[in-house]
Amino acid sequence: MDKERIQISLLGPPQYTFQGKPIVIKRRTIRRLFVYLACQYKPINRIEVSELFWPTVDEATARKNLREAISLLKTELPLEDVI
């Protein structure tokens, strides 16, 4: 189980690895969301996250953007149940 960890290094250029292999997250917003979620110590409210990442759009659009971002993030990660 210990081998199934995603490692995140944030000092210097951000790096994400799984089993020693780099994880490539292409879109900047998706990378930011990944790091933000990984740094949370407790569960967070989707509305808070959507307002943080998309503060200039209405709530419904922000929630849609968050759903799409999470879906994209899941496709970039090597483990199914990380998010």
DARA-V859662 format. One record per residue. RES is the residue in one small letter. SS is DSSP state (2 for helix, 1 for strand, 0 for the rest). D_CENTER is the distance of its C-alpha to the mean C-alpha in Angstrom with 2 decimals. Layout:
res=RES ss=SS d_center=D_CENTER
res=RES ss=SS d_center=D_CENTER
This chain:
res=m ss=0 d_center=21.19
res=d ss=2 d_center=20.60
res=k ss=2 d_center=20.08
res=e ss=2 d_center=17.09
res=r ss=0 d_center=14.79
res=i ss=1 d_center=11.90
res=q ss=1 d_center=13.05
res=i ss=1 d_center=11.32
res=s ss=1 d_center=13.99
res=l ss=0 d_center=13.69
res=l ss=0 d_center=17.44
res=g ss=0 d_center=18.55
res=p ss=0 d_center=16.44
res=p ss=0 d_center=12.91
res=q ss=1 d_center=13.13
res=y ss=1 d_center=11.16
res=t ss=1 d_center=13.69
res=f ss=1 d_center=14.62
res=q ss=0 d_center=18.36
res=g ss=0 d_center=19.12
res=k ss=1 d_center=17.78
res=p ss=1 d_center=15.28
res=i ss=0 d_center=12.02
res=v ss=0 d_center=12.05
res=i ss=0 d_center=9.21
res=k ss=0 d_center=11.72
res=r ss=0 d_center=10.61
res=r ss=2 d_center=10.21
res=t ss=2 d_center=8.52
res=i ss=2 d_center=5.67
res=r ss=2 d_center=5.82
res=r ss=2 d_center=6.35
res=l ss=2 d_center=3.78
res=f ss=2 d_center=1.83
res=v ss=2 d_center=5.54
res=y ss=2 d_center=6.47
res=l ss=2 d_center=5.52
res=a ss=2 d_center=6.95
res=c ss=0 d_center=9.78
res=q ss=0 d_center=10.91
res=y ss=0 d_center=14.18
res=k ss=0 d_center=14.79
res=p ss=0 d_center=13.53
res=i ss=0 d_center=12.75
res=n ss=0 d_center=14.24
res=r ss=2 d_center=12.59
res=i ss=2 d_center=15.27
res=e ss=2 d_center=14.51
res=v ss=2 d_center=10.89
res=s ss=2 d_center=12.34
res=e ss=2 d_center=15.21
res=l ss=2 d_center=13.36
res=f ss=2 d_center=11.49
res=w ss=0 d_center=14.55
res=p ss=0 d_center=17.53
res=t ss=0 d_center=20.18
res=v ss=0 d_center=20.00
res=d ss=0 d_center=21.43
res=e ss=2 d_center=19.64
res=a ss=2 d_center=19.91
res=t ss=2 d_center=18.42
res=a ss=2 d_center=15.48
res=r ss=2 d_center=14.86
res=k ss=2 d_center=15.34
res=n ss=2 d_center=12.89
res=l ss=2 d_center=10.15
res=r ss=2 d_center=11.43
res=e ss=2 d_center=11.49
res=a ss=2 d_center=8.00
res=i ss=2 d_center=6.84
res=s ss=2 d_center=9.83
res=l ss=2 d_center=9.16
res=l ss=2 d_center=5.90
res=k ss=2 d_center=8.33
res=t ss=2 d_center=10.95
res=e ss=2 d_center=9.59
res=l ss=0 d_center=9.18
res=p ss=0 d_center=12.69
res=l ss=0 d_center=12.75
res=e ss=0 d_center=13.11
res=d ss=0 d_center=12.59
res=v ss=0 d_center=9.53
res=i ss=0 d_center=7.78
